[in-house]
Amino acid sequence: MTQERWTPELGIIVRAAEGQGALRDLDLQTVRDGVAEHGVMLLRGFTHDGLSDFQAFTERFGLPFLRHGGIAHQPLEGVVDTIRMVTSGTEAVGLHSEVSGLPVRPDYLWLHCVEPAKVGGETVLCDGVALWSALPEPVQQIFRERRLYYYSGDRGITPKEWKAAFNTEDPDHAEARIEAFASTLDPRFEQMSLKRVEGDRFVGHYAVSAVVPSPYGQAEAFANALFGPYRVFPTFEGGEPVQDNLLNEIGAAMGPLCRRLQWQAGDVVMVDNWRVLHGRLPFLGTRRIVTRMGGTRCDFQLFSGPS
């Protein structure tokens, strides 16, 4: 097994010796340390038995997994429901931190290439720590002072959804669970408020800073979903849109920091989802990349659902 920097700025590649090295047998501490230091780890050339070994490898980290509820993430036969296809379609996907518009942001994102696209389809990665440092000071000041605001909509969370999530018929029990979870959030950069309304729905919001602390004690990262694929675009608290000139300045700083990953069949990538933004380029033909995500917050069943 060998290790080398993926690029001088971001990531590390761990290669199996030819004909040796099983994905199941990788030393987890080596993997954790590599991701903590470099943000991204590409595992290439390791033998594995398809999705079953990918499932077994991710489960060795001992974390709860998030079931992606988006209809663009199709489930797969023969594996658990928390392993899904990446966003469907062939178009580009903007850079984002996965599920960062909800308080159950995963710590890690795993991607596994079953079949790379013949043309295009590279995954694009950007170090949010470097991006934050590259932003002009006036832009930093705005995002220091103002949080991103995600509203649940008037529909909110329905009784059917919270009953399934919490395995209860009692709205008082569901409300207590929600309040207990909200109390665990760090008020210095995030806050969740869900209130029970008529019909025993829960309606509210999640407000979170666009710049978040690293779980590894490193510098802060500009890691969010301002450019991502989500239907609900955030505003600032108070409902004011994020101005185009701000997005343009962020995009200008982001461009030089983006790095493209050329997939090979069998590759597995592990991403620090609190630090590194990811997206994809458009492609032609077939592209099969599967994903799984997990973290210490992902056991809050209201958002993650049963695995």
N, C-alpha and C positions, 0 to 999 in steps of 0.2 A: 504494500500500500504506500502511495506517495501523496504528498501534499504540495500544492503550489498556489500562489495568488491567482485569482481569476482575472482581476484587473489590478493595477497598482492602487486604485482607490477603493475597491469594494470586492468582497467575496473571496472565497477560497474553494479550490477544486481538490477533492480527495478521489484518487484513482485507485482501483483495485489492480493488483499485479495480474498480468495476463493469465487467465484461466483459474484465478484464485480469488477468494473473497466473496462471502455471501452477505447480502443486505441484512439478513436476520442477525448476523454475528458481529456487526459493527459495535465498537466500544462506544456506549452512549455518552460517557463523559467527554470523550474526544469530540464527539459531534456537538454537544452542548457548548463546550468551550470554544469551538471554532465559530459557531453561530454567534455567541456572545461577543467575540472579538471582531469578527469580520462582517456580521449582519446577514450573510448569505453563505450557504454551503451547497456546492454541487457535488453529488455522489455519482461517479461515472464508472462504468465497467464492472459493477458488482452483479453477481449472479442472483437471480430471484425467480420465484415461481409466480410471476405476474402479480395481479392485484392482491392475492392472498398474502404474499410476503410483504407487499407494501402496507397492507393492513396490520400485519404482525409487527413490522418495524415501527410504525407510528404508535402502536399501543404500548410499546416498551417504555415510552416516556411517562406513562402513568397519569395522563391528564384527561379531564373530561373533554369530549369533542362536541363541536357545534354542528348541528344539522342545518345546512343552508336552506332556508325556506324559499328562496327565489325560484321562480318558474324557469329561469334561464339556466339553472344548474340541474341537469337531469340526473336522476338516480341510475344506478347500475345494478345488474343482476349478479348474484353470487357473492356480494360483499355487503357490509353494514351500510345503513342509510346515510351515515356521515361521510362516506366517500362518494363524491359526485363528479360529474363532468364540470369543467370550467365553463365560464359564460358561453352560451351557445352563439351561433352566428359566425361570420367570417370577417366582420368589420373590426377596426381597431377598438381597443378598450383603454380608456384614459388611466393614468397612474393614480393609484389609491392604496390606502391601507385597508385591509379587509375588515368589513363590518365595523368600521370606525364611527359610524353614525348611530351605533347602539352601545349600551354600557357593557356588552358582553364581548368586546373586542378580543379575538384570540391572541395568545402570545406567539404562537407559531403557525405558519402556513406551510404545508407540504404540497409539492407538485410532482407528479410522476408522468413521464412521457411514454405513452403506449405507441404512438405513431406521430412523428413530426410531419408538419406540412411540407409538401414538395416545394412550394414557393411562399416565402414570407412566414408569418406566424411566430416570429421571435418574441419571447417574453422580454419586456423592458423593465429594468430595475433602477431605482434611484435611491441613494443614501439620504434619508431625511435629516441626519445630523449635518452633513455637508450642505444640504439645501438650506437649512435654517441659517447656517453661517454665511451663506451666499446672498441672502435676502438683504435689500437695503434697510438701513436702520429705521426709516419711517414706516416701512411695511412691518418690520418686526414689532415696532411700538403698537401698531394697530392690533396685531394679533396677540400681543401681551395683554391689551386692555379689553379685548372683545372676544367672546366665545362664539363658536358655531352653535346653531340652535336647530334642532330637529323636532318637528311637531308630529304627533301620532295621527293627526287628522281626527275629524269628528267621529269616525267609525271606531277608532281606538282599538282596544283589545277586547274581543267579544267573550261572553260567558263560555261558548264552546271552546275557545282557545285557552282560557285560563283554567277551565275544568280539566282539559286534557293535560295541560302543562303541570298542574299541581296535584292532579288526581284527587280532587275534592269537589263537592257540590256547594261548599260554604263560601260565599263571597267575603265574609269576615276573615276567614283563614287565608284566602288569596290576598286580601288587602294587607294582612299582617306580614305575609311573605314578601310582598313588594316593598313595604316600608323597611323591613329588615335588610333587604338587599340594598336599597337606596342608602341606608345608613353606613354601608361599608365603603362607599365611594369616597374618593379623596376630594373634599370640597375646594381644594386649592386649584383644581383644573377641571372638575366635572361635577354635574349635579343632575339628578333625575327626579321628576315629579310626575306621578301617575295618580289621578284621583278617580274615585268611584262616582259614576254619574247614573242617570236614569237608565234602567234596563240592565244594571249591574255590569256596565262596560267600564273600562279603565281608560281615561283619556289624559294625555299630558305631553311632556316633552323631555328631551335629553339635551343638555347644554354642555359642550366640551371644548376645551382649548384646542386650537389647531396645532399647537406645539406641545408635545407630551414628554414626560420624563421617561428615560430608558429604565427598564427593570434591572439592568446590569450596572447601574450607577454611572453610566457614561453621560455625555452631553445630551441636552434635549434634542428632540427630532421634530421636524415639521412633517408629521405623519397623519394624514386625514383623507377624506374622500372628496375634496373640492373638485377634482378632475375625474372622479371615478364614475362607474356605470350605474349608479343608483338612481332610481326614479325620483326619490325625494331629495331635492337639492337644498342644502342648508342655507339659512339666512344668518345674520348676526342676531344676537338676543335683541328683542324689540321688533323683529320682523324686517329689518332693513336688509335688502339684498347685498351680497358681496359684490362690490363694484367691479366692472370689467377692467378698469385700469389696474386694480390690485391683482386680478387673475393674470393679466398680461405680464406684470412684473414678476410674478411667481413663475409663470411659464418661461420667461426669458432666463431666469436663474436656473430653472430645472433642466433646460435643454442640454447644456454642456455636461451635466452630471449623469445623464442617462446612459445606461450600458445595456447592450443587447445580448441575450442568451440564445445561441444557436443550439436547438435541441437535437439530441441523439436518442434513438429508441432505447428505453431502459433507464434513462437518466432519472434521478430523484433530486429535487432541490428542496432545501429547508430554509425558510425565511423568518427573520425576526420581524414580526408584524407591527411592533411598536417603533421600529426604526426605519424599515425599508419599504418604499412604495413599489408597487408592481403594476404592470399593464401588459398590453400585447399589441403587436403590429398586425395589420390585415393580412389575409392569406388566401391562397387558392387551393381547392381540392379538400382532402380530408386531413383533419388534425385532431388527434385524440390525446388530450391532456386531462388527467384526473387530479382531484385535489381533496385534501382533508385539512381541517384546522382544529386546533385545540389550545386550551389554556385554563388557568386557574378560575377564570370567571365563567367558563362555558357550561358549568353545571347549573346555572340559573335557568330552570326549565321553561320559564315564560317566554324566553326568546330562542332557546336552543332546541327545544322539543326533545322527545325521547330518542335515544340513539339505538 
